[in-house]
Amino acid sequence: MYDQSVGEEYKAKVRSLALNLKSKTNPALREGVVTGEISIATLCTMNVEDMASEEAKQRDRKLAEEALFKARGAESAQAETDMFRCAKCRGRKCTYFQMQTRSADEPMTTFVTCVNCGNHWKFC
């Protein structure tokens, strides 16, 4: 049926490329290849994250941020304050914690959660 000498990793890469190029939610990848903006050599070395559409990348970043909020909030005591105003409900009842998310010479990142509506945001 097919050549047994072709490795599983190679077959997985071919499937990934085919699915990403056929995807209706990611026309930018296909257009980049057709117009020559993305070379075939570059395409073959791209990983799944590189091939993802901007919408998918943004969704993944938001999910990762929410996971960080949930994971970090479960293990650390959060201080309640009225220093911050929620942009969503305009309330001032918030909890926050600070964490070093970048290099040591950068300021700490402050993670804030509105107690009233559950909206959360971060800033440096």
C-alpha positions as CSV (number, residue, x, y, z in Angstrom):
1,M,0.0,0.0,0.0
2,Y,2.5,2.6,1.1
3,D,6.2,2.7,1.7
4,Q,7.0,1.5,5.3
5,S,10.3,3.4,5.2
6,V,8.7,6.8,5.5
7,G,8.8,7.8,9.2
8,E,5.9,8.7,11.4
9,E,7.3,12.1,12.0
10,Y,7.4,12.8,8.3
11,K,3.8,11.6,7.8
12,A,2.6,13.7,10.7
13,K,4.3,16.8,9.2
14,V,2.7,16.2,5.8
15,R,-0.7,15.8,7.5
16,S,-0.2,19.0,9.4
17,L,0.8,21.0,6.3
18,A,-2.1,19.7,4.3
19,L,-4.6,20.5,7.1
20,N,-3.3,24.0,7.7
21,L,-3.1,24.8,3.9
22,K,-6.7,23.6,3.4
23,S,-8.1,25.3,6.4
24,K,-10.8,27.8,5.6
25,T,-10.1,29.7,8.8
26,N,-6.5,30.4,7.8
27,P,-6.4,31.9,4.3
28,A,-3.3,34.0,5.1
29,L,-1.1,31.0,5.2
30,R,-2.3,29.7,1.8
31,E,-2.1,33.2,0.2
32,G,1.5,33.6,1.6
33,V,2.6,30.4,-0.1
34,V,0.8,31.2,-3.4
35,T,2.2,34.7,-3.6
36,G,5.7,33.6,-2.6
37,E,5.7,35.6,0.6
38,I,6.3,32.2,2.4
39,S,8.9,30.0,0.7
40,I,8.3,26.3,0.5
41,A,11.5,25.8,2.6
42,T,10.1,28.1,5.3
43,L,6.7,26.4,5.2
44,C,8.3,23.0,5.7
45,T,10.1,24.2,8.8
46,M,7.2,26.0,10.4
47,N,5.6,24.5,13.5
48,V,1.9,24.4,14.3
49,E,2.1,27.7,16.2
50,D,3.8,29.5,13.3
51,M,1.1,28.2,10.8
52,A,-1.8,29.3,13.0
53,S,-4.0,32.2,12.0
54,E,-3.8,35.5,13.9
55,E,-7.2,34.8,15.4
56,A,-6.0,31.4,16.7
57,K,-2.8,32.9,18.1
58,Q,-4.8,35.6,19.9
59,R,-7.2,32.9,21.2
60,D,-4.3,30.8,22.5
61,R,-2.7,33.8,24.2
62,K,-6.0,34.6,25.9
63,L,-6.4,31.0,27.1
64,A,-2.8,30.9,28.4
65,E,-3.4,34.2,30.2
66,E,-6.6,32.9,31.8
67,A,-4.9,29.7,32.8
68,L,-2.1,31.7,34.4
69,F,-4.7,33.7,36.3
70,K,-6.5,30.6,37.5
71,A,-3.3,28.7,38.4
72,R,-1.7,31.6,40.1
73,G,-4.8,32.7,42.0
74,A,-5.3,29.2,43.4
75,E,-2.0,29.1,45.1
76,S,-1.4,32.6,46.3
77,A,-3.1,34.9,48.6
78,Q,-4.6,37.9,46.8
79,A,-4.9,41.3,48.3
80,E,-8.2,43.1,48.0
81,T,-8.1,46.8,47.1
82,D,-10.0,49.7,45.7
83,M,-7.0,51.1,43.9
84,F,-8.0,49.8,40.5
85,R,-11.2,50.5,38.5
86,C,-12.7,47.8,36.3
87,A,-13.2,48.9,32.7
88,K,-16.1,46.5,32.3
89,C,-18.4,47.2,35.3
90,R,-16.6,50.4,36.6
91,G,-16.4,48.8,40.1
92,R,-13.5,49.3,42.4
93,K,-13.6,46.1,44.4
94,C,-10.7,44.1,43.0
95,T,-8.1,41.6,44.1
96,Y,-4.6,41.6,42.8
97,F,-1.2,39.9,43.0
98,Q,2.2,40.6,41.5
99,M,4.5,38.2,39.8
100,Q,7.8,38.4,38.0
101,T,6.9,37.3,34.4
102,R,9.8,38.7,32.5
103,S,13.5,39.1,33.2
104,A,14.6,40.3,36.6
105,D,15.5,43.8,35.5
106,E,11.9,44.4,34.2
107,P,9.1,45.5,36.6
108,M,6.8,43.0,38.1
109,T,3.5,42.3,36.4
110,T,0.4,43.1,38.4
111,F,-2.6,40.8,37.8
112,V,-6.0,42.3,38.8
113,T,-9.4,40.6,39.0
114,C,-12.7,42.4,39.6
115,V,-14.6,40.9,42.4
116,N,-18.0,42.1,41.1
117,C,-17.9,40.9,37.5
118,G,-14.8,38.6,37.3
119,N,-13.1,40.6,34.6
120,H,-9.3,40.4,34.8
121,W,-6.4,42.3,33.3
122,K,-2.7,42.8,33.8
123,F,-0.2,45.6,33.6
124,C,3.5,46.1,34.2
